[in-house]
Amino acid sequence: MSLVFEKQIQVTQEHIDGNNHVNNVQYVKWVEEIAGEHWDFVKHTTDFPDDIWMLLDHHIQYKKQVYLNDVITVKTYPKAPEGIRQPRKVEFYCNDILVVDSLTFWVFIDKETQKIKRLESDWLDKL
């Protein structure tokens, strides 16, 4: 199975700010949404489908503007774990051009204990 998860978003008026382009905060929302959608898509293939991810750190770079009615392709994929931190890339493309690039770091939380749960370094190989 590929670790890349992808979806398309049609830009609507609700995504647009006073400068007539997609609001930067909207991209942050989309980053969190697609990470959750990706986990929902794969969690049933793991030994820990009831546990949850919490966002620890977020970096985002805005490269180009996107406007009303544009279609954005959003791609996300996890990178190799770094100790308890799980990096995840989220890339936004418009007309095959990278317009926003994001790197987030997540920690895995045991739903029962509400404590950080360390995953095996090779856990992604099992998906």
C-alpha positions in Angstrom: 0.0 0.0 0.0 1.2 3.5 -0.8 1.8 5.8 2.1 0.7 8.8 0.0 -2.9 9.9 0.5 -4.4 12.4 -1.9 -7.6 14.4 -2.4 -8.8 17.4 -4.3 -10.4 20.6 -3.0 -12.4 23.1 -5.0 -11.7 26.6 -3.6 -15.0 28.3 -2.6 -15.8 31.7 -1.3 -15.5 30.5 2.4 -11.8 29.8 1.8 -11.1 33.3 0.5 -9.9 36.2 2.6 -9.9 40.0 2.2 -7.0 39.8 -0.3 -9.1 37.6 -2.6 -6.9 34.5 -2.2 -7.1 31.4 0.0 -6.6 32.5 3.6 -3.3 31.1 5.2 -5.3 29.8 8.2 -7.4 27.7 5.8 -4.3 25.8 4.8 -3.6 25.0 8.4 -7.1 23.6 8.8 -6.6 21.5 5.6 -3.3 20.1 6.9 -5.1 18.9 10.1 -8.1 17.6 8.1 -6.1 15.5 5.6 -3.9 14.0 8.3 -7.0 12.9 10.1 -8.6 11.5 6.9 -5.4 9.6 6.1 -5.3 8.1 9.6 -9.0 7.1 9.3 -8.2 5.4 6.0 -5.3 3.3 7.3 -5.8 2.8 11.1 -7.8 -0.4 10.6 -4.7 -2.0 9.2 -2.7 -1.3 12.5 -2.7 -2.9 15.9 -3.8 0.4 17.5 -6.8 1.7 15.6 -8.4 3.4 18.6 -5.4 5.6 19.6 -5.0 9.2 18.4 -2.5 11.6 17.0 -1.8 15.0 18.5 -0.1 17.8 16.6 3.1 18.9 18.3 4.8 21.2 15.8 3.9 22.8 12.5 5.9 24.4 9.7 4.3 25.8 6.6 5.7 27.7 3.6 3.4 29.6 1.3 4.9 29.7 -2.2 2.1 30.9 -4.5 -1.4 32.3 -4.2 -4.6 30.3 -4.9 -7.9 31.9 -5.9 -11.6 31.3 -6.0 -12.6 28.3 -8.1 -9.1 26.9 -8.4 -8.8 23.2 -7.7 -6.1 22.2 -5.3 -4.6 18.7 -5.1 -3.5 17.9 -1.5 -0.9 15.1 -0.9 0.2 13.8 2.4 2.5 11.1 3.6 4.3 10.2 6.8 8.1 10.2 6.9 10.3 8.0 9.1 9.7 8.4 12.8 12.1 10.5 14.8 11.9 9.0 18.3 8.4 9.7 19.6 7.8 12.3 16.9 6.1 11.3 13.7 6.9 13.8 10.8 4.2 14.2 8.1 4.5 16.1 4.8 1.5 17.9 3.3 1.8 19.4 -0.1 -0.7 21.6 -1.9 -0.6 21.7 -5.7 -2.5 24.0 -8.1 -2.1 23.2 -11.8 0.7 20.8 -10.9 2.6 23.6 -9.2 3.6 23.3 -5.5 1.8 26.3 -3.9 2.1 25.4 -0.2 4.5 23.0 1.6 4.0 21.8 5.1 5.9 19.7 7.6 4.2 18.7 10.8 5.3 16.6 13.8 2.8 14.5 15.7 2.9 12.3 18.8 0.8 9.2 19.2 -1.5 9.1 22.2 -2.9 6.0 23.9 -6.6 6.7 24.1 -7.0 4.8 27.4 -4.1 6.4 29.4 -3.8 9.7 27.5 -0.1 9.2 27.5 2.4 9.3 24.6 2.8 5.9 23.0 6.1 5.1 21.3 5.6 3.3 18.0 8.2 0.9 16.6 10.6 2.6 14.2 9.4 0.3 11.4 5.7 0.7 12.0 5.2 2.4 8.6 6.6 -0.7 6.8 3.6 -2.7 8.1 1.0 -0.5 6.4 
